[in-house]
């Protein structure tokens, strides 16, 4: 939905109009959605980094024994 809205903005549509067309979202709801998507992306990267760190530690532990 957010991608659809972003596609409409270069066509001269205002943010408010794009929000309405994207399912009745108000401007503050669209902003919150964008914030949540950014936070979700950040958390996914964090989980991936921690998973990689965990695997590295497991490999190092195997080599020590």
Secondary structure, DSSP 8 states (H G I E B T S, - for coil): -HHHHHHHHTTT--HHHHHHHTTS--HHHHHHHHHHHHHHHHHHHHHHHHHHHHHHHHHHHHHH-
